[in-house]
Amino acid sequence: MGNSAEKKARPGFFKALKAEFKKISWPDRQATLKQSIAVVVISVVVGMIIAVLDYVVKYGVNFLTSI
């Protein structure tokens, strides 16, 4: 079934995982809020740009097909 080396490797893995999680530098609340606002604003702006381009392309295709 299982090798004894495999069974011993699991606790070492979780110990290393815990050590790596301690190294993570989590952002504070203020930085998280600023980054979240930036993501929402950029998403809205990109969405508006895509909507305008879609309208222009739609108008152009309709114009070309009506000729």
Summary of the structure (lengths in Angstrom):
residues: 67
radius of gyration: 26.4
end to end distance: 74.6
largest distance: 77.5
contacts: 114
relative contact order: 0.05
helix: 87%
strand: 0%
